[in-house]
Amino acid sequence: MKVVLCTTHLAPVGGAENYLMRLAMALEKISDFYVVQNWPKEFPKFNGFGREFRVYSGLFKPDIFIYCSHFRSFPPIGVRNFVVSLFPKSEIAHVGFERAIAICDYASIWTKRIWNMESDILYPAIDPLLFVSSKEKQKKIVSIGHFFEESDGHSKNQHILASAFTGLPGYELVLTGNASSSDSAYIRKVRKSAEGKNIRVEVNKEYEFIKAELSTASHLWHANGYGRTDPAQTEHFGIIVLEALASGVVPIVHNSGGAPEIAGITWSEPAELPDLTLRHRSVPKFHEQYTITFFERKVGEWLSKFQLTKTT
């Protein structure tokens, strides 16, 4: 089968880029696979990424066309056409696409409500063997995500976490993630909230630094979705939660979006975070459905449902 993937989620590396690269790698193993555009050459080579794929020439009609974008629509160009739903946006129409690939139950429910489209769920995945849980765990809480603040986006709310970091003697809070030059004002805001507390703010660190911090941490605080009422402005899944579990870290996530499907330990108000941290010491189980081998098997099962009797 000739399969073509087109996505606008190419960089910087976040949950969407992680998911779509994994999808591309899985499809390449089992189909005659092409991309409309490759990820940038500087795409960091972590978790086995950094791959380049054959580029679609436009000289044939794909058996399967898969599209994903939070930003704009695209015409269906395949015999059968599918859209990846990270979360459906009402302002983007996908005319001619027959079905969705949803990243979790949360995305699937809203895909039906907003796009009136049925979906198959292919959960994001990681290789847990790439992460290490140190035998020397520290009283350390980490929060990992891009530093930015906007009125209608996916801010990780690091300033909220810094303000909530009280009543935890002996603990350290590490706020780390990427940022661009336009995010400098928000970083200053975060640093202001962290003044006088045992908090480190680490910006634009290498991925190995992130993995090392996770390996020795006891807890992950995740605040995306706090203060939001629009379901599109929550954490749609949260790949960092999987990475925390694989690193022997207890994730505590906001009670919104898709992240609670993974962790199960949730908060509604920032004042709850210190008590939840002290009460929850056992790491939840890392389920097989979030592993690479399971993901690749499910991609294969999904593709086999749409085998064509005739290639156009």
C-alpha positions as CSV (number, residue, x, y, z in Angstrom):
1,M,0.0,0.0,0.0
2,K,1.2,3.5,-0.8
3,V,0.8,5.7,2.3
4,V,1.4,9.4,2.4
5,L,1.6,11.5,5.6
6,C,1.3,15.3,5.6
7,T,1.7,17.4,8.7
8,T,2.4,21.0,9.7
9,H,3.8,19.7,13.1
10,L,7.5,19.5,12.2
11,A,9.3,21.6,14.9
12,P,10.1,22.4,17.6
13,V,9.9,19.0,19.3
14,G,6.8,18.6,21.4
15,G,4.1,16.1,22.0
16,A,2.6,16.4,18.5
17,E,6.0,16.1,16.7
18,N,6.9,13.2,18.9
19,Y,3.6,11.4,18.0
20,L,3.7,12.0,14.3
21,M,7.4,10.9,14.0
22,R,6.5,7.7,15.8
23,L,3.5,7.2,13.4
24,A,5.8,7.8,10.4
25,M,8.4,5.4,11.7
26,A,5.7,2.7,12.3
27,L,4.1,3.2,8.8
28,E,7.5,3.0,7.1
29,K,8.0,-0.5,8.4
30,I,4.7,-1.9,7.0
31,S,3.9,0.2,3.9
32,D,5.3,2.0,0.8
33,F,5.6,5.2,2.8
34,Y,6.2,8.8,1.9
35,V,5.9,12.2,3.6
36,V,4.9,15.5,1.9
37,Q,7.7,17.3,3.8
38,N,10.4,15.9,6.1
39,W,11.1,17.1,9.6
40,P,13.9,19.7,9.7
41,K,17.5,18.2,9.6
42,E,18.1,19.7,13.1
43,F,15.2,17.7,14.5
44,P,17.0,16.4,17.7
45,K,18.0,12.8,17.6
46,F,16.5,11.6,20.8
47,N,14.3,8.5,21.4
48,G,15.5,7.2,18.1
49,F,14.3,10.1,16.1
50,G,16.0,12.1,13.4
51,R,14.8,10.0,10.5
52,E,14.3,11.2,7.0
53,F,11.6,9.6,4.8
54,R,10.9,9.5,1.0
55,V,9.3,12.7,-0.2
56,Y,6.0,12.4,-2.0
57,S,6.4,13.4,-5.7
58,G,2.7,14.0,-6.4
59,L,2.9,11.7,-9.4
60,F,0.6,9.0,-8.0
61,K,-2.6,8.8,-5.9
62,P,-1.9,7.3,-2.5
63,D,-3.9,4.4,-1.3
64,I,-4.0,6.0,2.2
65,F,-3.5,9.7,2.9
66,I,-3.1,10.9,6.5
67,Y,-3.1,14.6,7.4
68,C,-2.5,16.5,10.7
69,S,-2.6,20.2,11.4
70,H,-3.8,22.6,14.1
71,F,-3.4,25.5,11.7
72,R,-5.1,24.8,8.3
73,S,-7.0,22.4,6.3
74,F,-5.7,20.4,3.3
75,P,-7.5,18.7,0.4
76,P,-7.8,14.9,0.5
77,I,-5.5,13.4,-2.2
78,G,-5.8,9.7,-1.5
79,V,-8.1,6.9,-2.4
80,R,-8.9,6.9,1.4
81,N,-8.2,9.9,3.6
82,F,-7.8,10.2,7.3
83,V,-7.0,13.0,9.7
84,V,-5.0,12.8,12.9
85,S,-6.9,14.5,15.8
86,L,-4.6,15.8,18.5
87,F,-7.7,17.9,19.4
88,P,-10.3,19.0,16.8
89,K,-10.6,22.7,16.1
90,S,-14.0,23.9,15.0
91,E,-12.6,26.5,12.6
92,I,-10.7,23.8,10.6
93,A,-12.9,21.7,8.3
94,H,-11.7,18.4,6.9
95,V,-14.0,17.9,4.0
96,G,-13.5,14.5,2.2
97,F,-11.8,12.8,5.1
98,E,-13.7,9.7,6.2
99,R,-12.3,9.0,9.6
100,A,-9.9,10.3,12.3
101,I,-7.0,8.8,14.2
102,A,-7.4,10.2,17.8
103,I,-4.5,10.2,20.3
104,C,-6.6,9.4,23.3
105,D,-10.2,8.9,24.6
106,Y,-10.5,12.7,25.3
107,A,-9.6,13.6,21.7
108,S,-11.9,10.9,20.3
109,I,-14.9,12.2,22.3
110,W,-14.4,15.8,21.1
111,T,-13.7,14.7,17.5
112,K,-17.1,13.2,17.4
113,R,-18.7,16.3,19.0
114,I,-17.0,18.9,16.9
115,W,-16.3,17.2,13.6
116,N,-19.0,14.6,13.8
117,M,-16.3,12.1,12.8
118,E,-15.7,8.6,14.1
119,S,-12.1,7.8,15.1
120,D,-9.7,5.0,15.9
121,I,-7.5,5.6,19.0
122,L,-3.8,5.1,18.6
123,Y,-2.2,6.2,21.9
124,P,1.1,8.0,22.0
125,A,4.0,5.8,23.0
126,I,7.6,5.8,24.2
127,D,10.3,3.2,24.7
128,P,10.5,2.9,28.6
129,L,13.9,1.3,28.3
130,L,15.3,4.6,27.2
131,F,14.6,6.1,30.6
132,V,16.3,5.4,33.9
133,S,15.0,5.5,37.5
134,S,17.9,6.3,39.7
135,K,18.3,4.3,42.9
136,E,19.2,7.6,44.6
137,K,15.8,9.4,44.3
138,Q,15.8,12.9,45.7
139,K,13.1,15.1,47.2
140,K,12.8,16.8,43.9
141,I,9.8,17.8,41.9
142,V,10.1,18.6,38.2
143,S,7.9,20.4,35.7
144,I,8.9,20.0,32.1
145,G,7.4,22.0,29.2
146,H,7.8,25.1,27.0
147,F,8.0,28.4,28.7
148,F,5.3,30.7,27.2
149,E,2.1,32.5,28.1
150,E,-0.7,33.4,25.9
151,S,-4.4,34.1,26.3
152,D,-5.7,31.0,24.4
153,G,-2.9,28.5,24.2
154,H,-1.3,25.7,26.1
155,S,0.8,27.5,28.7
156,K,2.4,25.1,31.2
157,N,1.7,27.6,34.0
158,Q,5.1,27.4,35.5
159,H,4.5,30.6,37.5
160,I,1.5,28.9,39.1
161,L,3.6,26.0,40.2
162,A,6.3,28.2,41.6
163,S,3.7,30.1,43.7
164,A,2.2,26.8,44.9
165,F,5.6,25.5,46.1
166,T,5.2,25.9,49.8
167,G,5.1,23.6,52.9
168,L,7.5,21.1,51.4
169,P,10.6,21.2,53.6
170,G,13.6,19.6,52.0
171,Y,12.1,19.5,48.6
172,E,13.4,21.2,45.4
173,L,11.3,22.3,42.5
174,V,12.9,22.3,39.0
175,L,11.1,24.1,36.2
176,T,12.7,23.3,32.9
177,G,11.8,23.6,29.2
178,N,12.5,25.4,26.0
179,A,11.8,29.0,25.2
180,S,12.3,31.5,22.4
181,S,13.4,35.1,22.6
182,S,9.8,36.2,22.6
183,D,9.2,34.3,25.9
184,S,11.7,36.3,27.9
185,A,9.0,38.3,29.7
186,Y,7.2,35.1,30.9
187,I,10.5,33.6,32.1
188,R,11.1,36.8,34.2
189,K,7.6,36.3,35.6
190,V,8.4,32.7,36.5
191,R,11.7,33.7,38.1
192,K,9.9,36.4,40.1
193,S,7.4,33.8,41.4
194,A,10.3,31.5,42.4
195,E,12.3,34.2,44.4
196,G,13.2,33.1,47.9
197,K,12.3,29.4,47.3
198,N,14.3,26.3,46.6
199,I,13.4,26.5,42.9
200,R,15.6,26.2,39.9
201,V,14.5,27.6,36.5
202,E,16.4,25.8,33.7
203,V,15.8,27.1,30.2
204,N,16.8,25.5,26.8
205,K,18.6,22.5,28.2
206,E,19.6,19.4,26.2
207,Y,17.3,16.4,26.3
208,E,19.9,14.4,28.2
209,F,19.7,17.0,31.0
210,I,15.9,16.5,31.1
211,K,16.3,12.7,31.3
212,A,18.8,13.1,34.1
213,E,16.5,15.4,36.1
214,L,13.7,12.9,35.7
215,S,15.8,10.0,36.8
216,T,16.5,11.4,40.2
217,A,13.1,13.2,40.8
218,S,10.4,11.9,43.0
219,H,7.4,13.8,41.5
220,L,6.3,15.5,38.3
221,W,3.9,18.6,38.6
222,H,1.9,19.3,35.5
223,A,-0.3,22.4,35.3
224,N,-1.5,22.7,31.7
225,G,-5.2,23.2,31.7
226,Y,-5.4,25.2,34.9
227,G,-7.6,28.3,34.6
228,R,-9.1,27.1,31.3
229,T,-12.7,26.5,30.4
230,D,-12.2,25.7,26.7
231,P,-11.6,22.0,26.3
232,A,-9.2,22.8,23.4
233,Q,-6.9,24.7,25.8
234,T,-6.1,21.7,28.1
235,E,-3.3,19.1,27.8
236,H,-4.6,16.9,25.1
237,F,-2.4,14.0,26.2
238,G,1.0,14.8,27.8
239,I,3.9,12.6,26.6
240,I,6.0,13.9,29.5
241,V,3.7,12.0,31.8
242,L,4.7,8.8,30.2
243,E,8.4,9.7,30.4
244,A,7.9,10.5,34.1
245,L,6.4,7.1,34.8
246,A,9.2,5.3,32.9
247,S,11.7,7.3,35.0
248,G,10.1,6.1,38.3
249,V,8.5,9.5,38.9
250,V,5.0,10.1,40.4
251,P,3.0,12.4,38.1
252,I,0.5,14.8,39.5
253,V,-1.5,16.4,36.7
254,H,-4.3,18.9,36.4
255,N,-7.8,17.4,36.4
256,S,-8.5,18.3,32.7
257,G,-7.8,17.1,29.2
258,G,-6.3,13.8,28.4
259,A,-3.5,13.6,31.0
260,P,-5.6,12.1,33.7
261,E,-6.1,9.0,31.5
262,I,-2.4,8.2,32.1
263,A,-1.6,9.2,35.6
264,G,-4.8,9.1,37.7
265,I,-3.4,11.5,40.4
266,T,-5.0,14.8,39.7
267,W,-5.4,18.3,41.2
268,S,-7.9,21.1,40.7
269,E,-6.4,24.0,42.7
270,P,-2.7,24.7,43.2
271,A,-3.0,24.6,47.0
272,E,-3.6,20.9,46.7
273,L,-0.2,20.1,45.2
274,P,2.0,20.0,48.4
275,D,-0.4,17.6,50.2
276,L,-0.8,15.4,47.2
277,T,3.0,15.2,46.9
278,L,3.4,14.1,50.5
279,R,0.6,11.5,50.3
280,H,1.5,9.9,47.0
281,R,4.9,8.1,46.9
282,S,4.1,5.1,44.8
283,V,4.6,5.3,41.0
284,P,1.5,4.3,39.0
285,K,1.9,1.4,36.7
286,F,3.2,2.0,33.2
287,H,0.7,0.3,30.9
288,E,1.7,-1.7,27.9
289,Q,-0.6,0.3,25.6
290,Y,1.9,3.2,25.8
291,T,5.0,1.2,24.6
292,I,6.5,1.4,21.1
293,T,5.9,-2.3,20.4
294,F,2.2,-2.0,21.2
295,F,1.9,1.2,19.2
296,E,3.5,-0.4,16.1
297,R,1.2,-3.4,16.4
298,K,-1.9,-1.2,16.7
299,V,-0.8,0.9,13.6
300,G,-0.4,-2.4,11.7
301,E,-3.9,-3.5,12.8
302,W,-5.3,-0.1,11.9
303,L,-3.8,-0.1,8.4
304,S,-4.9,-3.7,7.7
305,K,-8.5,-2.6,8.1
306,F,-8.2,-0.4,5.1
307,Q,-6.5,-2.8,2.7
308,L,-7.6,-2.1,-0.9
309,T,-8.5,-4.7,-3.5
310,K,-7.3,-2.3,-6.2
311,T,-4.6,0.4,-6.2
312,T,-5.5,3.6,-8.0
